[in-house]
């Protein structure tokens, strides 16, 4: 589904998504990514929801966002609270939702000027090395 027909240069905006990937400013990513408004998308070493570990969220905590939007694939799934301790101890909120809702929510929060991270899981796809 396309969200926007044009990209922005200043902010990382979700411009499209489907079950196999996401477009950020019209650039396709077929693997899990971390997206922040003012930072180029980064590969996120998660290939399955079940493989999430505390270290994955510690990586996000280093960016010191206000909120993390976790896209968990085609259906909404929730992580165990012990995995997000590095975030909750810094008062960083984590919202889990299906990936399509996560992409839409990220765009809204980013448009409001919030320091948000979209942590999007694309299942079964490894990031390039």
C-alpha positions, 0 to 999 in steps of 0.5 A: 500500500502506498502512503505518499507519492512523494518523499521528503529529504529532511525526514525518513517517511514511510512511503509504502509497505507490504508483507515483504518489506517497507519503503522509506522515502521511496527506497525499498527495504526487504529486511527488518529496519530501525527508522528514525525521523532524522537518521537514515534507516538502519538494518535491524538484526531480527529475522523472527519475532520469536528471536527478539532479545533484550540486546535488540531493545538496548540497541534502540535505547541508545538512540534515546527516543520518546517512544518506540513503535514495534511492527510485529508483522501481519499480526500484533504481538507483545514482547515480554516486559523483561526484554524492554527493561532498557527502554522502560527504565529510561521512561521510553514507551514501547507500543506493539502493533501489526506492521501496517499500523506501525508504519502509519503510526510512525508517520503520524508521530514523526509528523508531530515532531516526536522523537520516535523509532519505528522498529519493523520486523520483516520476518524471514529476511536477513539484512545485507552485510 
